[in-house]
Amino acid sequence: MFDVYAIESLTIKRIYIGYTRDINERLKYHNSGYVKSTAEGRPWKVISLEKVGNREDARWLEFSLKKSKGKRIKWLNQNRIKA
């Protein structure tokens, strides 16, 4: 099982989308600066999350969300984590 996730920077106006098997561990990597593409916007918080059955589906969903702004906005609203 994989998680497709969106994280939002608390310091700059930016959202990052990715996938992982362990969202808590991955968020630690983002917030500690180990991920080059998110090192600048620390700290990050998870804003959307969707469980996906396998890596191939997770990669396809991530690709689709990064490619289409309309699909990304719709997905973010449908999978938003309630604070």
C-alpha positions as CSV (number, residue, x, y, z in Angstrom):
1,M,0.0,0.0,0.0
2,F,1.3,3.5,-0.9
3,D,0.3,7.0,0.0
4,V,0.1,9.8,-2.6
5,Y,0.4,13.0,-0.6
6,A,0.5,16.7,-0.9
7,I,2.5,18.8,1.5
8,E,2.4,22.5,2.0
9,S,5.2,24.8,3.1
10,L,4.5,26.8,6.2
11,T,7.1,29.5,5.1
12,I,6.6,29.9,1.3
13,K,3.5,29.5,-0.8
14,R,4.3,26.1,-2.3
15,I,2.7,22.6,-2.5
16,Y,4.7,19.5,-3.2
17,I,3.2,16.2,-4.4
18,G,4.8,12.8,-4.0
19,Y,4.2,9.2,-3.0
20,T,5.6,6.9,-0.3
21,R,5.0,3.8,1.7
22,D,5.4,5.6,5.1
23,I,4.1,9.2,5.1
24,N,5.4,9.9,8.6
25,E,8.9,8.9,7.8
26,R,8.8,10.8,4.4
27,L,7.6,14.0,6.1
28,K,10.6,13.7,8.5
29,Y,12.9,13.6,5.4
30,H,11.2,16.6,3.9
31,N,11.4,18.6,7.1
32,S,15.0,17.7,7.8
33,G,16.3,19.0,4.4
34,Y,17.2,15.6,2.9
35,V,14.9,16.1,-0.1
36,K,16.6,18.6,-2.4
37,S,13.3,19.9,-4.0
38,T,11.7,20.7,-0.6
39,A,14.8,21.8,1.5
40,E,14.0,25.5,1.0
41,G,10.4,25.6,2.2
42,R,10.8,23.9,5.6
43,P,8.7,23.2,7.6
44,W,6.1,21.2,5.6
45,K,2.7,19.8,6.7
46,V,0.6,17.1,5.0
47,I,-2.6,18.7,3.5
48,S,-3.9,15.8,1.3
49,L,-3.5,12.1,1.3
50,E,-4.8,9.1,-0.7
51,K,-4.1,5.4,-0.2
52,V,-3.2,3.6,-3.4
53,G,-2.8,-0.2,-3.9
54,N,0.6,-0.4,-5.6
55,R,3.6,1.6,-6.7
56,E,2.6,1.7,-10.4
57,D,-0.8,3.3,-9.6
58,A,0.9,5.7,-7.1
59,R,3.4,6.8,-9.7
60,W,0.7,7.3,-12.3
61,L,-1.4,9.4,-9.9
62,E,1.6,11.5,-8.9
63,F,2.5,12.1,-12.5
64,S,-1.1,13.0,-13.4
65,L,-1.4,15.5,-10.5
66,K,1.8,17.2,-11.4
67,K,0.9,17.4,-15.1
68,S,-2.7,18.8,-14.8
69,K,-3.4,21.8,-12.7
70,G,-7.2,21.2,-12.9
71,K,-6.9,17.6,-11.8
72,R,-4.5,18.6,-9.0
73,I,-6.9,21.3,-7.6
74,K,-9.8,18.8,-7.7
75,W,-7.7,16.1,-6.0
76,L,-6.4,18.5,-3.3
77,N,-10.0,19.5,-2.4
78,Q,-11.3,15.9,-2.4
79,N,-8.5,14.5,-0.3
80,R,-7.9,17.4,2.0
81,I,-7.0,16.4,5.6
82,K,-9.3,18.0,8.1
83,A,-7.2,20.0,10.7
